[in-house]
Structures are given as C-alpha cells and as structure tokens.
Amino acid sequence: MEVNLIILFRVVLAVVLSFIPGIEREMTGKFAGLRTHILVGLGACVFTILSIYGFEMHITPDTIGTNDPARIAAQIITGIGFIGAGTVMRHGSNVSGITTAATLWVCASMGMSCGCGQYFVAIITSLATLVVLILIRRLEKNILSKRKKSYTLYEISISASLKDCDIIQSIFENNFHKVFKFNKKLVNHVELRFAAVVSTKKSLIELNDIFKKVIGIESIEIREYYE
C-alpha cells in the first residue's frame, strides 16, 4: 500500500510539473501544447517507475543477476526525439519549433525525476524551464531582436545589356552578405543574363531600388529562395 501511494504521488507530481511549461506553450500557440507536454512528462514518469518496480530481479540460489532500473529509463531520452522532431518545422531558411521540442525533452526529464523520486530536481527543473520560456523570450524580443535581423535568401534573375556587365557584377559583390550559384551567360552577343542566389538583410523593395539605378537592365525578377 505504501508503494502504491508513493507511485501515485510521483505520477501526480509529474503531471503538475509538466503542466507548467505546457500551459506556456499552449498560450503562445505552439504546435505541441498543454496536453502533449503533460503526456510526455506522465509517460516518462511511468516508464521510470516501471523500470524500478516492474522488473525486479528475484534472486534464487540457481540464478545470479542484478536489477538495472536505468535500462528502460535510458531509452526515454532517445524515444522523446521522435516526438520532438515532429514539432520542428522548416520553411525555406526559417526553422521553427525547436524550443517546443526542447521543452518536451525537458518535460521527459522532469517525468523521469519524479519517477525515481528526485522531487527537488523535478521541481527546480520545472521552475527553471518557466523562467527560460518567459523571461528569456522577453529578453530576446525587447533587446536582442532589435540588434539582430535575420538574413534572407533571394533568387535574382537579370537580363541586361553587355555594357553594364561590370556595374551589375559590382552590385552583387558590394551589396550582399553572400552570393551563391552566380551564373553569367551571354546571349546574341549583346545581352547578358545573370542568375544568382544571394543572402541579405535587405527587403524586396530595397533590392529593387538598388538595381533600378542601372539603365541597361531590360528585365529583373527577384523572389525568396527556398532550399
């Protein structure tokens, strides 16, 4: 009976502590929200409890063996990667969901802590996770984001007169952070066609303003590039 009460307390505590980061993810509209985080923490807790109480090695005079609770619990660390990977979304050069995947991973660690009776570790981890999710996000939003502007990949195609070759090439060299896949082709001995993928912090409008100064450009197409 005493063991059952201990197990009940550990399961309930895992649910409560997983609720804390889960509600924050739910309120910010992430793919993995409250229920997902609670279930991850609960599952990790139950697997850890099973590894401790469910597979005890009964030693008899004819057998020699030891009980290793860490064998099942260790697989949780690997297994949670499958759920975390499902929350990571990539759209071109932008990646989202990594923080939510990391939060699920931390919830699994809290569940494991509850399952093996390390309550202080579980509680501290839950509170620390909440601090990181809320306070660090405010730091990123209010301070760091003002100093950091992400680079965007653009695909640029240009048709221009041969006499403006050097001008256009100098624009690519002087105005972009990096230039990838730069191709130059001569057509009918008088027309040059440029094709390049560039990395820059500039917007589409700013890019258009740079190239419209070149009189010899006959056509230009600029669009975001997704790998």
N, C-alpha and C positions, 0 to 999 in steps of 0.2 A: 504493500500500500504506500509506503514511504517513497519507494522508487517511482511509482505512478504519479505522485504529487510533484516530485522533482521534474519528471518529464513534462507534466502539464505546465509547470511554471516556466520551463525553458522554451516550450513551444509558444506560449502566450507572449513571453518577453521578445522572442524573435519577431512575432507579428507586430508588436507595438513599435519596436525599434525600426523595423523595415518600413513602417507607416510614415516615419518622419521624413526620410528622403523621398519616399514615394509620393507624398502629398505635394512636395515642392515641384517634382517633375510633372505631376498632374496639373498643377496650377499654371505652369509655364507652357502647357500644351505640347508636351513631348510624346513621341510615339509609344514609349513604354512608360506607363503612368503608375497610379496607386496600386491597382491590383497586381500588376506584373511584379513590382518590387516586393510586395508582401509575399506573393507566392514564391519568389526566388529565395527570400530570406527564410520562409517557412520550410521550403524543400531542403535547403542546405542544413537547417537545424535538424530536421527529421532524419536525413541521411547520416548526420553525425551521431545522433542518438542511436540509430540502428547499428552503426559501426562499433559503438561502445557496449550496448546492452543486447543487441540482437544476435550477435555471433560470438558469444563467449565460448572459449575453448575448454571443454571438460577434460581435464587431465586424468587418465586412468593409469594403472601400473603398466599397461601394454602400449601406451602411446605417449609420445613426447611432443609438446607443441606450445606455442605461446599465442596469446590473443594480441592482434595488432590493429587497434582501432583506427589508425591513420590510413590504412589501405583504402577503405571506402571513401573517407573524407577527402583524401588527396585527389580523387577523381572529380570532385566538385569543382575544383579550380580549373580543370580542363574543360569539363562539361559546360560550365557557365559561359564559355567563349562562344558556343553556338547561339545562345540567346542574345548575347551582346552583339554578335556580328549582324543579327537581324535588325538591330536598331540603327546601324550605321548606314547612311545614305550618301551616295556620291552623285553630284550633278556637275559635270564638267570638272573644273578645277576646285569646286567647292565641296567640302565634306562636312556632313552634319550627323549628329547622333553619337559622337564619340564620348561626350560627357555622360550621356544617359547609359551607354554601355559600361562605362567605368563605375557609375553609380550602382548598376546591377551587380557588378563584380564585388563592390564593397558590401552590398546587402548580403551576398553569399557569405562573405567573411564574417559578418555580424551573426548570421544564422549559425555558422559553424561555431562561433564563440559561445553562443547561447547553448548550443547542443552539447558542448563539452564542459559547460559550467563556468566559463570565463566571463562572468557577467560584467565585471568592471571594464574589461576590454571592449565588450559589445556596446555598452552604454557610451563610453568615451568615443568610440568609432562613429556611432550614430550622430552624436553631437558635433563631432569634427566634420563629418560629411555635410551636415546642415550649414555649418559656418562657411565651408568652402563653396557650396552651391549658392548661398545668398550673398555673403559679404564679398567674396572674390568676384562674383559676377558684377556687383556694383562697382568694384574697383576697375574691372575690365571695361565696363560701359562708360563710366564717368571720367576715367583718366587715360587708360591705355588705348581705348578705341580712338581717342582724339589725336593720338600721336601715331597711330598705325592705320594705314589704309591698304587693303589687300590688293595684290596685283591681279589683273585680268588678262586672259589670253584672247587675242583678236586675230582673225584671219583677214588679210588685206590683199586685194587683187587690183592692179592698176594697169591701165593702158595709156601710154604717153608717147610723145614724140622723142625721137632719138637724141635730140639736142639737150633734153632735160634729164638725161640719164644720171649725170653726176649730181645734180641737185636732189633728185629723188633718193639716190643712194645715200647721200649725206643726211637726209632726213631720217632714214632708218637707223643710221649709225649714231645720231645725236639725240634722238627723242625717245628711245625705248630702252627699257631695263635690259631686256634680252631679245634677240632676234633668232627665231628658229626657222628651218626649212625655207631659206631665202633662195628663190629661183628667179632667173632673169632670162628672157627669151626675145630674140629679135625676129620680127615678122615683116615681110615685104621690104626689108632693108631700111625702113623708115619708122617703124613702130616698135616700141619696146613694151613688153608685158612683164610686170613684176608680180610675184606671188610670195607671200611670207606670212609666218605666224609670229606674232610679237607679244611680249609681256610688258604691260604698262599699268600705271595707276590712273591714266587719263580716261575720260569718258568718250563715248562715241562722238559727241559734239566737239570735244576738244581735238580729237583726231581729225575730224573733218576740217576744222579750222586750220590745222597745220598744212594739210595737203591742198586746200583750195587756193593757196597762195601761188601754187605752181601753175602757170598759164597753160603749159603744154599737156596737161593731163586731160585725156579725152573721156575716160570713164574710170570710176573707182567704186569698189564695193568693200565695205568694212562690216564684219559681223563677229560676234563672240564665237570663240573656238572651243569645242568640247572634245577632249581626247577620247 
